Amino acid sequence: MNNQLLLEKANAMGQSTLIDFLEIRFIEIGEDYIISQMPVNEKTCQPNRILHGGASAALAETTGSIAAMLLANPDPENYLVLGIDIMMNHVRGVEFGKQVFAKASLLHKGKTLQHWDVKITDEEGKLVSYGKHTTIITKKR
């Protein structure tokens, strides 16, 4: 499947979910990474109108999980990819009205577990948050 079709599939997967509510969109995909974007708005900010750390974590887990679903699952008809761990560090705030971008890059692809490096940056490319996300491939019931 070509990259444009993978992006369309990634964006379709989020309809009527938290992904859709937070307005997360996938904008670039490669062999071992995916990039998404999310607005800092009334849905994703703290009361003081900067990006909420929980929204950053949701963006990171979403980006890593969708990357694993599209890039690391050898048999999507019979297997699910699930996030089992997320660890984030926040280093800078982002003001209301801006966009943030998450890049999930594959660190290790095992038979069952995948480890993803996730970096969130602002519109100027400055690091906002970084972390690790672990996913597992498990048989559908």
PyMOL CGO cylinders between C-alpha atoms (Angstrom):
from pymol import cmd
from pymol.cgo import CYLINDER

trace = [
    CYLINDER, 0.00, 0.00, 0.00, 1.44, 3.40, -0.92, 0.3, 1, 1, 1, 1, 1, 1,
    CYLINDER, 1.44, 3.40, -0.92, 2.02, 6.14, 1.65, 0.3, 1, 1, 1, 1, 1, 1,
    CYLINDER, 2.02, 6.14, 1.65, -0.96, 8.27, 0.60, 0.3, 1, 1, 1, 1, 1, 1,
    CYLINDER, -0.96, 8.27, 0.60, -3.33, 5.32, 1.03, 0.3, 1, 1, 1, 1, 1, 1,
    CYLINDER, -3.33, 5.32, 1.03, -1.76, 4.55, 4.43, 0.3, 1, 1, 1, 1, 1, 1,
    CYLINDER, -1.76, 4.55, 4.43, -2.34, 8.17, 5.52, 0.3, 1, 1, 1, 1, 1, 1,
    CYLINDER, -2.34, 8.17, 5.52, -5.96, 8.00, 4.39, 0.3, 1, 1, 1, 1, 1, 1,
    CYLINDER, -5.96, 8.00, 4.39, -6.38, 4.75, 6.31, 0.3, 1, 1, 1, 1, 1, 1,
    CYLINDER, -6.38, 4.75, 6.31, -4.75, 6.25, 9.42, 0.3, 1, 1, 1, 1, 1, 1,
    CYLINDER, -4.75, 6.25, 9.42, -7.07, 9.26, 9.35, 0.3, 1, 1, 1, 1, 1, 1,
    CYLINDER, -7.07, 9.26, 9.35, -10.14, 7.08, 8.75, 0.3, 1, 1, 1, 1, 1, 1,
    CYLINDER, -10.14, 7.08, 8.75, -9.31, 4.86, 11.75, 0.3, 1, 1, 1, 1, 1, 1,
    CYLINDER, -9.31, 4.86, 11.75, -9.89, 7.73, 14.16, 0.3, 1, 1, 1, 1, 1, 1,
    CYLINDER, -9.89, 7.73, 14.16, -13.42, 8.68, 13.15, 0.3, 1, 1, 1, 1, 1, 1,
    CYLINDER, -13.42, 8.68, 13.15, -15.81, 9.02, 16.13, 0.3, 1, 1, 1, 1, 1, 1,
    CYLINDER, -15.81, 9.02, 16.13, -13.03, 8.30, 18.66, 0.3, 1, 1, 1, 1, 1, 1,
    CYLINDER, -13.03, 8.30, 18.66, -10.80, 10.31, 20.98, 0.3, 1, 1, 1, 1, 1, 1,
    CYLINDER, -10.80, 10.31, 20.98, -8.55, 10.83, 17.96, 0.3, 1, 1, 1, 1, 1, 1,
    CYLINDER, -8.55, 10.83, 17.96, -11.36, 12.65, 16.17, 0.3, 1, 1, 1, 1, 1, 1,
    CYLINDER, -11.36, 12.65, 16.17, -12.38, 14.59, 19.31, 0.3, 1, 1, 1, 1, 1, 1,
    CYLINDER, -12.38, 14.59, 19.31, -8.83, 15.89, 19.82, 0.3, 1, 1, 1, 1, 1, 1,
    CYLINDER, -8.83, 15.89, 19.82, -8.63, 16.71, 16.08, 0.3, 1, 1, 1, 1, 1, 1,
    CYLINDER, -8.63, 16.71, 16.08, -5.50, 14.60, 15.57, 0.3, 1, 1, 1, 1, 1, 1,
    CYLINDER, -5.50, 14.60, 15.57, -4.60, 14.21, 11.89, 0.3, 1, 1, 1, 1, 1, 1,
    CYLINDER, -4.60, 14.21, 11.89, -1.86, 12.12, 10.29, 0.3, 1, 1, 1, 1, 1, 1,
    CYLINDER, -1.86, 12.12, 10.29, 0.19, 14.09, 7.81, 0.3, 1, 1, 1, 1, 1, 1,
    CYLINDER, 0.19, 14.09, 7.81, 3.26, 12.02, 6.87, 0.3, 1, 1, 1, 1, 1, 1,
    CYLINDER, 3.26, 12.02, 6.87, 4.26, 8.37, 6.91, 0.3, 1, 1, 1, 1, 1, 1,
    CYLINDER, 4.26, 8.37, 6.91, 7.48, 6.57, 6.09, 0.3, 1, 1, 1, 1, 1, 1,
    CYLINDER, 7.48, 6.57, 6.09, 8.91, 3.08, 6.31, 0.3, 1, 1, 1, 1, 1, 1,
    CYLINDER, 8.91, 3.08, 6.31, 9.43, 3.24, 10.08, 0.3, 1, 1, 1, 1, 1, 1,
    CYLINDER, 9.43, 3.24, 10.08, 7.71, 6.44, 11.28, 0.3, 1, 1, 1, 1, 1, 1,
    CYLINDER, 7.71, 6.44, 11.28, 4.50, 8.46, 11.19, 0.3, 1, 1, 1, 1, 1, 1,
    CYLINDER, 4.50, 8.46, 11.19, 3.84, 12.15, 11.90, 0.3, 1, 1, 1, 1, 1, 1,
    CYLINDER, 3.84, 12.15, 11.90, 0.59, 13.59, 13.25, 0.3, 1, 1, 1, 1, 1, 1,
    CYLINDER, 0.59, 13.59, 13.25, -0.60, 17.05, 14.22, 0.3, 1, 1, 1, 1, 1, 1,
    CYLINDER, -0.60, 17.05, 14.22, -3.00, 18.35, 16.83, 0.3, 1, 1, 1, 1, 1, 1,
    CYLINDER, -3.00, 18.35, 16.83, -4.29, 21.86, 17.60, 0.3, 1, 1, 1, 1, 1, 1,
    CYLINDER, -4.29, 21.86, 17.60, -3.89, 23.50, 20.99, 0.3, 1, 1, 1, 1, 1, 1,
    CYLINDER, -3.89, 23.50, 20.99, -7.50, 24.51, 21.51, 0.3, 1, 1, 1, 1, 1, 1,
    CYLINDER, -7.50, 24.51, 21.51, -10.32, 24.32, 24.07, 0.3, 1, 1, 1, 1, 1, 1,
    CYLINDER, -10.32, 24.32, 24.07, -10.20, 20.49, 23.87, 0.3, 1, 1, 1, 1, 1, 1,
    CYLINDER, -10.20, 20.49, 23.87, -6.46, 20.12, 24.43, 0.3, 1, 1, 1, 1, 1, 1,
    CYLINDER, -6.46, 20.12, 24.43, -5.44, 22.96, 26.76, 0.3, 1, 1, 1, 1, 1, 1,
    CYLINDER, -5.44, 22.96, 26.76, -5.18, 23.47, 30.51, 0.3, 1, 1, 1, 1, 1, 1,
    CYLINDER, -5.18, 23.47, 30.51, -7.30, 26.14, 32.23, 0.3, 1, 1, 1, 1, 1, 1,
    CYLINDER, -7.30, 26.14, 32.23, -4.37, 28.56, 31.76, 0.3, 1, 1, 1, 1, 1, 1,
    CYLINDER, -4.37, 28.56, 31.76, -4.67, 28.06, 27.98, 0.3, 1, 1, 1, 1, 1, 1,
    CYLINDER, -4.67, 28.06, 27.98, -1.48, 26.12, 27.27, 0.3, 1, 1, 1, 1, 1, 1,
    CYLINDER, -1.48, 26.12, 27.27, -1.21, 22.55, 25.99, 0.3, 1, 1, 1, 1, 1, 1,
    CYLINDER, -1.21, 22.55, 25.99, -2.34, 19.97, 28.57, 0.3, 1, 1, 1, 1, 1, 1,
    CYLINDER, -2.34, 19.97, 28.57, 0.20, 17.22, 29.32, 0.3, 1, 1, 1, 1, 1, 1,
    CYLINDER, 0.20, 17.22, 29.32, -2.54, 14.60, 29.11, 0.3, 1, 1, 1, 1, 1, 1,
    CYLINDER, -2.54, 14.60, 29.11, -3.41, 15.76, 25.60, 0.3, 1, 1, 1, 1, 1, 1,
    CYLINDER, -3.41, 15.76, 25.60, 0.29, 15.43, 24.70, 0.3, 1, 1, 1, 1, 1, 1,
    CYLINDER, 0.29, 15.43, 24.70, 0.30, 11.88, 26.08, 0.3, 1, 1, 1, 1, 1, 1,
    CYLINDER, 0.30, 11.88, 26.08, -2.86, 11.05, 24.12, 0.3, 1, 1, 1, 1, 1, 1,
    CYLINDER, -2.86, 11.05, 24.12, -1.24, 12.43, 20.96, 0.3, 1, 1, 1, 1, 1, 1,
    CYLINDER, -1.24, 12.43, 20.96, 1.92, 10.38, 21.59, 0.3, 1, 1, 1, 1, 1, 1,
    CYLINDER, 1.92, 10.38, 21.59, 0.06, 7.13, 22.30, 0.3, 1, 1, 1, 1, 1, 1,
    CYLINDER, 0.06, 7.13, 22.30, -2.25, 7.64, 19.34, 0.3, 1, 1, 1, 1, 1, 1,
    CYLINDER, -2.25, 7.64, 19.34, 0.64, 8.31, 16.98, 0.3, 1, 1, 1, 1, 1, 1,
    CYLINDER, 0.64, 8.31, 16.98, 2.67, 5.34, 18.21, 0.3, 1, 1, 1, 1, 1, 1,
    CYLINDER, 2.67, 5.34, 18.21, -0.30, 2.98, 18.17, 0.3, 1, 1, 1, 1, 1, 1,
    CYLINDER, -0.30, 2.98, 18.17, -1.43, 3.96, 14.67, 0.3, 1, 1, 1, 1, 1, 1,
    CYLINDER, -1.43, 3.96, 14.67, 2.18, 3.61, 13.48, 0.3, 1, 1, 1, 1, 1, 1,
    CYLINDER, 2.18, 3.61, 13.48, 2.29, 0.10, 14.94, 0.3, 1, 1, 1, 1, 1, 1,
    CYLINDER, 2.29, 0.10, 14.94, -1.06, -0.81, 13.38, 0.3, 1, 1, 1, 1, 1, 1,
    CYLINDER, -1.06, -0.81, 13.38, 0.05, 0.29, 9.92, 0.3, 1, 1, 1, 1, 1, 1,
    CYLINDER, 0.05, 0.29, 9.92, 3.78, -0.47, 9.95, 0.3, 1, 1, 1, 1, 1, 1,
    CYLINDER, 3.78, -0.47, 9.95, 4.37, -3.35, 12.36, 0.3, 1, 1, 1, 1, 1, 1,
    CYLINDER, 4.37, -3.35, 12.36, 1.28, -5.60, 12.27, 0.3, 1, 1, 1, 1, 1, 1,
    CYLINDER, 1.28, -5.60, 12.27, 1.92, -8.43, 9.79, 0.3, 1, 1, 1, 1, 1, 1,
    CYLINDER, 1.92, -8.43, 9.79, -1.67, -9.75, 9.92, 0.3, 1, 1, 1, 1, 1, 1,
    CYLINDER, -1.67, -9.75, 9.92, -4.31, -7.06, 10.68, 0.3, 1, 1, 1, 1, 1, 1,
    CYLINDER, -4.31, -7.06, 10.68, -7.17, -9.43, 9.86, 0.3, 1, 1, 1, 1, 1, 1,
    CYLINDER, -7.17, -9.43, 9.86, -6.27, -11.73, 12.75, 0.3, 1, 1, 1, 1, 1, 1,
    CYLINDER, -6.27, -11.73, 12.75, -4.22, -9.59, 15.15, 0.3, 1, 1, 1, 1, 1, 1,
    CYLINDER, -4.22, -9.59, 15.15, -4.73, -6.35, 17.09, 0.3, 1, 1, 1, 1, 1, 1,
    CYLINDER, -4.73, -6.35, 17.09, -2.12, -3.81, 18.10, 0.3, 1, 1, 1, 1, 1, 1,
    CYLINDER, -2.12, -3.81, 18.10, -2.60, -2.33, 21.57, 0.3, 1, 1, 1, 1, 1, 1,
    CYLINDER, -2.60, -2.33, 21.57, -0.66, 0.26, 23.52, 0.3, 1, 1, 1, 1, 1, 1,
    CYLINDER, -0.66, 0.26, 23.52, 0.63, -1.19, 26.80, 0.3, 1, 1, 1, 1, 1, 1,
    CYLINDER, 0.63, -1.19, 26.80, 2.94, 1.55, 28.08, 0.3, 1, 1, 1, 1, 1, 1,
    CYLINDER, 2.94, 1.55, 28.08, 3.51, 5.26, 27.61, 0.3, 1, 1, 1, 1, 1, 1,
    CYLINDER, 3.51, 5.26, 27.61, 6.16, 7.39, 29.31, 0.3, 1, 1, 1, 1, 1, 1,
    CYLINDER, 6.16, 7.39, 29.31, 6.31, 11.12, 28.60, 0.3, 1, 1, 1, 1, 1, 1,
    CYLINDER, 6.31, 11.12, 28.60, 8.43, 14.06, 29.67, 0.3, 1, 1, 1, 1, 1, 1,
    CYLINDER, 8.43, 14.06, 29.67, 7.25, 17.61, 29.04, 0.3, 1, 1, 1, 1, 1, 1,
    CYLINDER, 7.25, 17.61, 29.04, 9.86, 20.31, 28.43, 0.3, 1, 1, 1, 1, 1, 1,
    CYLINDER, 9.86, 20.31, 28.43, 8.01, 23.36, 27.11, 0.3, 1, 1, 1, 1, 1, 1,
    CYLINDER, 8.01, 23.36, 27.11, 4.51, 24.80, 26.95, 0.3, 1, 1, 1, 1, 1, 1,
    CYLINDER, 4.51, 24.80, 26.95, 2.58, 25.65, 23.80, 0.3, 1, 1, 1, 1, 1, 1,
    CYLINDER, 2.58, 25.65, 23.80, 0.09, 28.51, 23.65, 0.3, 1, 1, 1, 1, 1, 1,
    CYLINDER, 0.09, 28.51, 23.65, -3.57, 28.28, 22.72, 0.3, 1, 1, 1, 1, 1, 1,
    CYLINDER, -3.57, 28.28, 22.72, -4.13, 28.59, 18.96, 0.3, 1, 1, 1, 1, 1, 1,
    CYLINDER, -4.13, 28.59, 18.96, -0.92, 26.83, 17.91, 0.3, 1, 1, 1, 1, 1, 1,
    CYLINDER, -0.92, 26.83, 17.91, -0.34, 23.35, 16.45, 0.3, 1, 1, 1, 1, 1, 1,
    CYLINDER, -0.34, 23.35, 16.45, 1.87, 20.55, 17.75, 0.3, 1, 1, 1, 1, 1, 1,
    CYLINDER, 1.87, 20.55, 17.75, 3.36, 17.66, 15.78, 0.3, 1, 1, 1, 1, 1, 1,
    CYLINDER, 3.36, 17.66, 15.78, 4.18, 14.15, 16.99, 0.3, 1, 1, 1, 1, 1, 1,
    CYLINDER, 4.18, 14.15, 16.99, 6.66, 11.86, 15.26, 0.3, 1, 1, 1, 1, 1, 1,
    CYLINDER, 6.66, 11.86, 15.26, 6.64, 8.20, 16.30, 0.3, 1, 1, 1, 1, 1, 1,
    CYLINDER, 6.64, 8.20, 16.30, 9.76, 6.37, 15.12, 0.3, 1, 1, 1, 1, 1, 1,
    CYLINDER, 9.76, 6.37, 15.12, 10.29, 2.63, 15.44, 0.3, 1, 1, 1, 1, 1, 1,
    CYLINDER, 10.29, 2.63, 15.44, 13.07, 1.76, 17.90, 0.3, 1, 1, 1, 1, 1, 1,
    CYLINDER, 13.07, 1.76, 17.90, 12.58, -2.02, 18.01, 0.3, 1, 1, 1, 1, 1, 1,
    CYLINDER, 12.58, -2.02, 18.01, 10.22, -4.37, 16.19, 0.3, 1, 1, 1, 1, 1, 1,
    CYLINDER, 10.22, -4.37, 16.19, 9.94, -7.72, 17.92, 0.3, 1, 1, 1, 1, 1, 1,
    CYLINDER, 9.94, -7.72, 17.92, 7.58, -10.56, 17.13, 0.3, 1, 1, 1, 1, 1, 1,
    CYLINDER, 7.58, -10.56, 17.13, 5.13, -9.40, 19.81, 0.3, 1, 1, 1, 1, 1, 1,
    CYLINDER, 5.13, -9.40, 19.81, 6.36, -6.05, 21.19, 0.3, 1, 1, 1, 1, 1, 1,
    CYLINDER, 6.36, -6.05, 21.19, 7.29, -2.86, 19.41, 0.3, 1, 1, 1, 1, 1, 1,
    CYLINDER, 7.29, -2.86, 19.41, 9.03, 0.10, 21.02, 0.3, 1, 1, 1, 1, 1, 1,
    CYLINDER, 9.03, 0.10, 21.02, 8.45, 3.59, 19.62, 0.3, 1, 1, 1, 1, 1, 1,
    CYLINDER, 8.45, 3.59, 19.62, 10.30, 6.84, 20.25, 0.3, 1, 1, 1, 1, 1, 1,
    CYLINDER, 10.30, 6.84, 20.25, 7.84, 9.76, 20.22, 0.3, 1, 1, 1, 1, 1, 1,
    CYLINDER, 7.84, 9.76, 20.22, 8.82, 13.41, 19.98, 0.3, 1, 1, 1, 1, 1, 1,
    CYLINDER, 8.82, 13.41, 19.98, 6.30, 16.26, 20.05, 0.3, 1, 1, 1, 1, 1, 1,
    CYLINDER, 6.30, 16.26, 20.05, 7.39, 19.59, 18.60, 0.3, 1, 1, 1, 1, 1, 1,
    CYLINDER, 7.39, 19.59, 18.60, 5.80, 23.00, 18.11, 0.3, 1, 1, 1, 1, 1, 1,
    CYLINDER, 5.80, 23.00, 18.11, 5.30, 24.90, 14.85, 0.3, 1, 1, 1, 1, 1, 1,
    CYLINDER, 5.30, 24.90, 14.85, 8.92, 26.12, 15.02, 0.3, 1, 1, 1, 1, 1, 1,
    CYLINDER, 8.92, 26.12, 15.02, 10.28, 22.60, 15.46, 0.3, 1, 1, 1, 1, 1, 1,
    CYLINDER, 10.28, 22.60, 15.46, 11.14, 23.12, 19.14, 0.3, 1, 1, 1, 1, 1, 1,
    CYLINDER, 11.14, 23.12, 19.14, 10.84, 20.07, 21.38, 0.3, 1, 1, 1, 1, 1, 1,
    CYLINDER, 10.84, 20.07, 21.38, 7.69, 20.16, 23.55, 0.3, 1, 1, 1, 1, 1, 1,
    CYLINDER, 7.69, 20.16, 23.55, 7.53, 16.58, 24.92, 0.3, 1, 1, 1, 1, 1, 1,
    CYLINDER, 7.53, 16.58, 24.92, 9.31, 13.30, 24.35, 0.3, 1, 1, 1, 1, 1, 1,
    CYLINDER, 9.31, 13.30, 24.35, 8.81, 9.74, 25.42, 0.3, 1, 1, 1, 1, 1, 1,
    CYLINDER, 8.81, 9.74, 25.42, 8.60, 6.06, 24.71, 0.3, 1, 1, 1, 1, 1, 1,
    CYLINDER, 8.60, 6.06, 24.71, 5.54, 4.04, 23.75, 0.3, 1, 1, 1, 1, 1, 1,
    CYLINDER, 5.54, 4.04, 23.75, 5.29, 0.24, 23.77, 0.3, 1, 1, 1, 1, 1, 1,
    CYLINDER, 5.29, 0.24, 23.77, 2.74, -1.69, 21.73, 0.3, 1, 1, 1, 1, 1, 1,
    CYLINDER, 2.74, -1.69, 21.73, 1.85, -5.37, 21.66, 0.3, 1, 1, 1, 1, 1, 1,
    CYLINDER, 1.85, -5.37, 21.66, 0.46, -7.52, 18.85, 0.3, 1, 1, 1, 1, 1, 1,
    CYLINDER, 0.46, -7.52, 18.85, -2.19, -9.91, 20.15, 0.3, 1, 1, 1, 1, 1, 1,
    CYLINDER, -2.19, -9.91, 20.15, -4.54, -12.36, 18.47, 0.3, 1, 1, 1, 1, 1, 1,
    CYLINDER, -4.54, -12.36, 18.47, -8.13, -11.15, 17.98, 0.3, 1, 1, 1, 1, 1, 1,
    CYLINDER, -8.13, -11.15, 17.98, -10.71, -13.01, 20.05, 0.3, 1, 1, 1, 1, 1, 1,
]
cmd.load_cgo(trace, "trace")
